[in-house]
């Protein structure tokens, strides 16, 4: 009882000092002299800094919170609660707050004084929760955040669950350009891959689904009004064969655009597979040729007009002779006539695509030589199935670059967290980071652009 008596003796200088240290704004919290307000104690087996203070109102509450009668409330014995604050100088910090209790003489119920620094029936301060929530927006594991703030990983997970992003299709308008893609999900997802869609203009993620099958995508889009779905003019995607069917059904006015990166990727993969086939055939016949194919494969995938034919460089596999990049490519093509034929067609298609010569591009695809390698021809013929979408890709300014960046971010989150087991937690962290990223984006004037 003597300690409570000392706690009630307010010291103005100590109160101001501790409030500045702990960033407390509640005027009803006071602290006694320094000898009673601060102590080093062992809390949960860890040496910690403990501040002791009193929460009390200057006057008794006017009426009872239970029965509502006025003039019946009297002071009761204060009750101590240990509140965990933000660590001070990497040391666990607590506030032992003696909350003044009040008793109603009419109904006999007791209640305590309240403060905004901590929620009711909670021992983690709101400032600590906000600090943890802020760190959850960064690329770090939840276990690292738990160690930094001296809390359990489950506490960090509960704070993460307090944040929720819910899409309201009745009040949201779909953008004119949609970017869609998929990425590997968690073990509790309904499918192996998750479906993600974002705004083509701003790049902001609209939503993430735990399944990429058509009936799930269809159910998602049908939640939007027909007017909202008719606003979508372009849908940018990869060469997934299943998506066009559901897109045409739920977004009637949308034109499908194949991402330009995936078109070039289809060409380079076809040539690379042929290179590996030739390389394996030369492994035991011509070891030097095998080594050259294996080492200088990047030069074969480059456009011909990007190869340097003037600068001479000393290459190790060419007996330290000074040769140009074009001479290296010519040497590689001399080892196999079938590969030379595939390389020439690849370069022609690449040039037509970069120069936006659509008619010439598809003319080459439709008139491929009969003696062309079967696997290489099959890979190129697959592009004919997406003729309309490829034309839209060349004519429209949209691409999946912004969404591919988001997918890379998600992979970073999964790698840092050593893999997510819960889809909801992963989705919340993605939207937390997304919200943090978009709030930090500078305006045009901040970027140095002059306003009109």
PAMILUM-854959 format. One record per residue (C-alpha): residue in one letter; x, y, z. Coordinates in steps of 0.5 Angstrom, whole numbers, plus 500, padded with zeros to 3 digits. Example, Ala and Ser with C-alpha at 12.3 -4.5 7.8 and 13.67 -1.06 7.14 Angstrom:
BEGIN
A525491516/S527498514/
END
This chain:
BEGIN
X500500500/X506505501/X508504494/X501506492/X502512496/X508514493/X505513486/X500518487/X505523489/X506526482/X512529480/X512534474/X519534472/X519526472/X512526468/X514531463/X521527462/X518520461/X512522457/X517525452/X521518452/X515514451/X511519447/X505519451/X500524450/X495522455/X494528460/X491523465/X497519466/X502522471/X509519474/X512520481/X519522483/X524518479/X526513485/X519510484/X518512477/X523507474/X527501475/X531495472/X527489473/X527482469/X520481465/X519474462/X526472464/X529478460/X532485464/X528490462/X526498463/X520499467/X516505468/X511506473/X505511473/X498512475/X492513470/X487517474/X481522473/X481529476/X474528478/X470522479/X466520473/X459523473/X455516472/X456509472/X458505466/X453499468/X447502471/X447509468/X446512475/X449519477/X452521483/X454514485/X461513483/X467513488/X474511488/X476504489/X483501489/X488502483/X489496479/X496495476/X497493468/X504491465/X504495458/X509493453/X512499449/X517500444/X524498446/X528504448/X535503446/X534496444/X532494451/X525491452/X521497455/X514496460/X510501463/X507499469/X500503469/X496503475/X489504473/X484508478/X478503479/X471506480/X466503484/X458504483/X455504490/X448503487/X449496483/X456494486/X460494479/X467496478/X470499472/X477502471/X480509468/X481508460/X487511456/X488511448/X495508449/X493501449/X486497447/X482494453/X484487455/X491488451/X498488454/X501491447/X501499447/X498502440/X505505439/X508498439/X503495434/X503501429/X511500429/X510492428/X505494422/X510499419/X515494419/X511489416/X510493410/X518492409/X522486406/X523482412/X521476416/X516476421/X520472426/X525478425/X520483427/X518479433/X525479435/X526486434/X520488438/X521482443/X514479442/X512472439/X511471432/X504469434/X503477436/X506479430/X501475426/X495477430/X497484428/X498483421/X491480421/X488486424/X489489417/X485487412/X484489405/X477487402/X475489395/X468492394/X466490387/X459494388/X463501389/X469500384/X470501377/X475496373/X480500369/X480501362/X487496361/X488490366/X494486367/X493479369/X498474371/X500468376/X505466381/X506460385/X502460391/X502457398/X500450400/X493452403/X491455396/X486451392/X490451386/X498451385/X498458382/X495464384/X492469380/X493477380/X491483376/X493490377/X491497373/X495498367/X495505368/X498506375/X500498376/X496498383/X494491384/X487490384/X486483387/X489476388/X486470388/X488463391/X486459384/X487461377/X482456374/X477459369/X471458374/X474462379/X476468375/X469468372/X466468379/X470474381/X469478375/X461477375/X461480382/X462487378/X457490374/X456489367/X457497366/X464496370/X466490366/X464494359/X469499361/X475494360/X478495353/X485491354/X487485358/X495484357/X497477359/X502471357/X500466352/X496462357/X491458353/X486458358/X485465359/X482468353/X476464353/X474466360/X476473358/X471474352/X465471356/X466476362/X469482359/X465483352/X469489350/X476487352/X481486347/X487481349/X494483348/X500478349/X505481353/X511483348/X516480352/X513473352/X513473344/X520475344/X521469349/X518464345/X522466339/X529465343/X526459347/X525456340/X532457338/X536456344/X533449344/X535448337/X542450340/X542445346/X540440341/X546441336/X551442342/X549435345/X551432338/X557435338/X560434345/X563427343/X565429336/X568436337/X569438344/X572445342/X565446338/X561444344/X565449349/X564455344/X556453343/X556453351/X560459352/X558464347/X550462347/X548470349/X551472342/X546468338/X540470341/X542478340/X539481334/X544482328/X544489328/X546489335/X553485334/X559489334/X563488328/X568493329/X571492336/X576486336/X576482343/X581477345/X576470346/X579465350/X576459346/X579462339/X586461341/X587468344/X586471337/X582478337/X576477333/X569481333/X562478335/X560477328/X566473327/X564469333/X557468331/X559466324/X564461327/X558458331/X554457325/X559454321/X558448325/X551446323/X547448317/X540446320/X542451326/X544456321/X537456317/X534456324/X538462326/X537466320/X529465320/X530467328/X533474326/X528475320/X522474325/X526479331/X527484326/X520484323/X517485330/X522490332/X520494326/X513493327/X512490320/X506485322/X505483315/X512481314/X512477321/X506473319/X508472312/X515468315/X511464320/X506462314/X511460309/X517456313/X521452309/X519444309/X526442311/X526446317/X527443324/X521440326/X521442334/X523449332/X518450327/X512447332/X515453337/X514458331/X507456329/X504456336/X505464335/X500463329/X494461334/X495468337/X495472331/X490477333/X493478340/X500479337/X498485333/X494488339/X501488342/X505491337/X500496336/X498498343/X502501348/X501496354/X505491357/X506487363/X512490366/X509493372/X505486374/X512482373/X515487377/X510486383/X511478381/X518479383/X516483389/X512477391/X518472390/X522477394/X517476400/X517469400/X524468400/X525473406/X520469409/X522462408/X516461404/X509463407/X504457409/X498462409/X495465403/X491470407/X498472411/X501473404/X496477401/X495482407/X503483407/X503484399/X497489400/X501493406/X507494402/X503496396/X499501400/X506503403/X509504396/X503508393/X503513398/X511514397/X510515390/X512523388/X508527384/X510530378/X512537381/X516533386/X519529380/X522536377/X517537372/X514543371/X506544372/X502547366/
END
